[in-house]
Amino acid sequence: NRVRTDLKRVEGLWASRYPDPKQYMRWYADYRHTMHGMLVLDENGFDRLAIGDSTPDPNVGKRIGAGPGLDINDAQGFERTGYGLMTVAGKDRVTLGLDSKNGTEGLTLTVRDDGHTGVRIDGGEGQAIFLGTTPTGIGGGKRDPITGLLIRQGERDVHRLSLDTAPPR
């Protein structure tokens, strides 16, 4: 009775939430629904808890890498929090994500092998705060590296306090 593997139920319950349900179903066809580990369904067939080596992709997009983790979903089967270790481009990253009701990560705590370590708070409507170190820049090199605090509105840096740009004492 699992919702995720019943495409007719997926279309009725999830695809109808999106402006283009047919496009959602095309994307959904490429999501990974299998896992190795323990999967707990509720009485309605929604995934509620997944613990394993490679948990399923969220029902709103593909994961950027595979690895062991723990995912907790809301009553409609949407991921609301997850903790895991994943390998991306040959490097490990440990991440704890707390998701907002619209599916975006509201708070993320990450430690990566490439030196990126930090906390990101997404305030919605393009507002975000990052506190930490990212040697490759926010967004994987699209911005200057930072060790400090960055407050953003959309693509614009509103405030930037970094050890590499702070005035000397």
DRENDO-1510 file (C-alpha; in Angstrom, 1 decimal, always signed):
<recs>
REC; n; res; u; v; w
REC; 1; ASN; +0.0; +0.0; +0.0 .
REC; 2; ARG; +3.0; +2.3; -0.4 .
REC; 3; VAL; +2.1; +5.7; -2.0 .
REC; 4; ARG; +5.5; +6.2; -3.5 .
REC; 5; THR; +5.3; +3.2; -5.8 .
REC; 6; ASP; +1.7; +3.7; -6.9 .
REC; 7; LEU; +1.9; +6.2; -9.7 .
REC; 8; LYS; -1.9; +6.8; -9.8 .
REC; 9; ARG; -1.9; +7.8; -6.1 .
REC; 10; VAL; +1.3; +9.9; -6.6 .
REC; 11; GLU; -0.4; +11.8; -9.5 .
REC; 12; GLY; -3.5; +12.5; -7.4 .
REC; 13; LEU; -1.8; +13.3; -4.1 .
REC; 14; TRP; +1.4; +15.1; -5.1 .
REC; 15; ALA; +1.5; +16.0; -8.8 .
REC; 16; SER; -1.7; +18.0; -8.5 .
REC; 17; ARG; +0.1; +20.4; -6.1 .
REC; 18; TYR; +2.4; +21.7; -8.9 .
REC; 19; PRO; +1.6; +24.0; -11.8 .
REC; 20; ASP; +2.5; +21.4; -14.4 .
REC; 21; PRO; +1.5; +17.9; -13.0 .
REC; 22; LYS; +2.7; +16.1; -16.1 .
REC; 23; GLN; +6.2; +17.6; -15.7 .
REC; 24; TYR; +6.3; +16.6; -12.0 .
REC; 25; MET; +5.4; +13.0; -13.1 .
REC; 26; ARG; +8.3; +13.0; -15.6 .
REC; 27; TRP; +10.7; +14.2; -12.9 .
REC; 28; TYR; +9.2; +11.7; -10.4 .
REC; 29; ALA; +9.9; +8.8; -12.8 .
REC; 30; ASP; +13.7; +9.5; -12.3 .
REC; 31; TYR; +13.6; +9.6; -8.5 .
REC; 32; ARG; +15.0; +6.7; -6.5 .
REC; 33; HIS; +12.3; +5.0; -4.4 .
REC; 34; THR; +14.2; +2.0; -3.2 .
REC; 35; MET; +16.5; +1.8; -0.2 .
REC; 36; HIS; +18.5; -0.7; +1.9 .
REC; 37; GLY; +17.5; -0.6; +5.5 .
REC; 38; MET; +14.3; +0.0; +7.4 .
REC; 39; LEU; +11.3; +1.8; +6.0 .
REC; 40; VAL; +8.3; +2.7; +8.2 .
REC; 41; LEU; +4.9; +3.5; +6.5 .
REC; 42; ASP; +1.9; +5.0; +8.2 .
REC; 43; GLU; -1.6; +3.5; +7.9 .
REC; 44; ASN; -2.2; +5.4; +4.7 .
REC; 45; GLY; +0.9; +4.1; +2.9 .
REC; 46; PHE; +3.1; +7.3; +3.3 .
REC; 47; ASP; +6.8; +6.9; +4.0 .
REC; 48; ARG; +7.3; +8.3; +7.5 .
REC; 49; LEU; +10.7; +7.1; +8.6 .
REC; 50; ALA; +13.6; +5.7; +6.5 .
REC; 51; ILE; +16.9; +4.5; +8.0 .
REC; 52; GLY; +19.4; +2.9; +5.9 .
REC; 53; ASP; +22.3; +2.9; +3.5 .
REC; 54; SER; +20.9; +5.1; +0.8 .
REC; 55; THR; +17.4; +6.4; +1.7 .
REC; 56; PRO; +14.9; +7.2; -1.0 .
REC; 57; ASP; +15.0; +10.5; -2.8 .
REC; 58; PRO; +12.6; +13.1; -1.4 .
REC; 59; ASN; +9.4; +13.3; -3.4 .
REC; 60; VAL; +10.3; +16.8; -4.5 .
REC; 61; GLY; +13.7; +16.1; -6.1 .
REC; 62; LYS; +16.8; +13.9; -6.4 .
REC; 63; ARG; +19.5; +13.8; -3.8 .
REC; 64; ILE; +22.9; +15.1; -4.9 .
REC; 65; GLY; +24.6; +11.9; -3.6 .
REC; 66; ALA; +24.0; +8.6; -2.0 .
REC; 67; GLY; +24.9; +7.4; +1.5 .
REC; 68; PRO; +23.6; +6.2; +4.8 .
REC; 69; GLY; +21.1; +8.3; +6.6 .
REC; 70; LEU; +17.9; +8.9; +8.4 .
REC; 71; ASP; +14.9; +10.7; +6.9 .
REC; 72; ILE; +11.6; +11.7; +8.7 .
REC; 73; ASN; +8.6; +12.7; +6.6 .
REC; 74; ASP; +5.4; +14.5; +7.5 .
REC; 75; ALA; +1.9; +13.0; +7.3 .
REC; 76; GLN; +1.7; +13.5; +3.5 .
REC; 77; GLY; +5.1; +11.9; +2.9 .
REC; 78; PHE; +7.1; +15.1; +2.4 .
REC; 79; GLU; +10.6; +15.0; +3.9 .
REC; 80; ARG; +10.9; +17.4; +6.9 .
REC; 81; THR; +14.3; +16.4; +8.4 .
REC; 82; GLY; +17.2; +14.3; +7.5 .
REC; 83; TYR; +20.6; +13.4; +8.8 .
REC; 84; GLY; +23.2; +11.6; +6.7 .
REC; 85; LEU; +26.6; +11.1; +5.3 .
REC; 86; MET; +26.8; +11.3; +1.5 .
REC; 87; THR; +29.5; +11.3; -1.1 .
REC; 88; VAL; +29.4; +14.0; -3.7 .
REC; 89; ALA; +32.2; +14.2; -6.4 .
REC; 90; GLY; +34.3; +11.8; -4.4 .
REC; 91; LYS; +34.2; +13.8; -1.1 .
REC; 92; ASP; +32.1; +13.1; +2.0 .
REC; 93; ARG; +29.8; +15.5; +3.7 .
REC; 94; VAL; +27.8; +15.1; +6.9 .
REC; 95; THR; +24.5; +17.1; +6.9 .
REC; 96; LEU; +21.6; +17.6; +9.2 .
REC; 97; GLY; +18.7; +19.4; +7.5 .
REC; 98; LEU; +15.5; +20.7; +8.9 .
REC; 99; ASP; +13.0; +21.4; +6.2 .
REC; 100; SER; +10.2; +24.0; +6.0 .
REC; 101; LYS; +6.7; +23.0; +5.0 .
REC; 102; ASN; +7.3; +24.1; +1.4 .
REC; 103; GLY; +10.1; +21.6; +1.0 .
REC; 104; THR; +13.1; +23.9; +1.2 .
REC; 105; GLU; +15.8; +23.4; +3.8 .
REC; 106; GLY; +15.1; +25.9; +6.6 .
REC; 107; LEU; +18.2; +25.1; +8.6 .
REC; 108; THR; +21.2; +23.1; +7.5 .
REC; 109; LEU; +24.3; +22.1; +9.5 .
REC; 110; THR; +27.0; +20.8; +7.3 .
REC; 111; VAL; +30.6; +19.5; +7.6 .
REC; 112; ARG; +32.3; +18.6; +4.3 .
REC; 113; ASP; +35.7; +17.1; +3.5 .
REC; 114; ASP; +36.5; +20.1; +1.2 .
REC; 115; GLY; +36.6; +22.4; +4.3 .
REC; 116; HIS; +33.1; +23.7; +4.0 .
REC; 117; THR; +31.6; +23.8; +7.6 .
REC; 118; GLY; +28.7; +25.9; +8.6 .
REC; 119; VAL; +25.1; +26.6; +9.5 .
REC; 120; ARG; +22.7; +28.0; +6.9 .
REC; 121; ILE; +19.4; +29.5; +7.8 .
REC; 122; ASP; +16.8; +30.1; +5.0 .
REC; 123; GLY; +14.3; +32.7; +6.1 .
REC; 124; GLY; +12.2; +32.3; +2.9 .
REC; 125; GLU; +11.7; +34.8; +0.1 .
REC; 126; GLY; +15.4; +34.7; -0.8 .
REC; 127; GLN; +16.6; +35.7; +2.7 .
REC; 128; ALA; +19.4; +33.5; +4.0 .
REC; 129; ILE; +22.1; +33.6; +6.7 .
REC; 130; PHE; +25.3; +31.6; +6.5 .
REC; 131; LEU; +27.8; +31.2; +9.5 .
REC; 132; GLY; +30.9; +29.2; +8.9 .
REC; 133; THR; +33.7; +28.5; +6.5 .
REC; 134; THR; +33.4; +27.8; +2.8 .
REC; 135; PRO; +36.8; +27.8; +1.0 .
REC; 136; THR; +35.1; +27.4; -2.4 .
REC; 137; GLY; +32.5; +30.2; -1.9 .
REC; 138; ILE; +28.8; +30.0; -1.4 .
REC; 139; GLY; +27.2; +27.9; -4.2 .
REC; 140; GLY; +30.3; +26.0; -5.0 .
REC; 141; GLY; +32.6; +28.8; -6.2 .
REC; 142; LYS; +30.1; +31.3; -7.4 .
REC; 143; ARG; +31.1; +33.7; -4.6 .
REC; 144; ASP; +34.3; +34.6; -2.8 .
REC; 145; PRO; +35.4; +32.2; +0.0 .
REC; 146; ILE; +34.3; +33.2; +3.5 .
REC; 147; THR; +35.1; +32.4; +7.1 .
REC; 148; GLY; +32.5; +34.4; +9.0 .
REC; 149; LEU; +28.9; +35.6; +8.5 .
REC; 150; LEU; +27.0; +36.2; +5.3 .
REC; 151; ILE; +23.5; +37.6; +5.1 .
REC; 152; ARG; +21.9; +37.5; +1.7 .
REC; 153; GLN; +18.7; +38.8; +0.0 .
REC; 154; GLY; +18.3; +36.8; -3.2 .
REC; 155; GLU; +21.6; +36.9; -5.0 .
REC; 156; ARG; +22.8; +40.0; -3.2 .
REC; 157; ASP; +25.1; +40.0; -0.3 .
REC; 158; VAL; +23.5; +42.4; +2.2 .
REC; 159; HIS; +26.1; +42.0; +5.0 .
REC; 160; ARG; +29.4; +40.1; +4.9 .
REC; 161; LEU; +31.7; +39.8; +7.9 .
REC; 162; SER; +34.6; +37.6; +7.1 .
REC; 163; LEU; +38.0; +37.0; +8.7 .
REC; 164; ASP; +39.6; +37.6; +5.2 .
REC; 165; THR; +37.8; +41.0; +4.8 .
REC; 166; ALA; +37.6; +42.3; +8.4 .
REC; 167; PRO; +39.5; +45.5; +9.1 .
REC; 168; PRO; +42.7; +45.1; +11.0 .
REC; 169; ARG; +42.6; +45.8; +14.8 .
</recs>
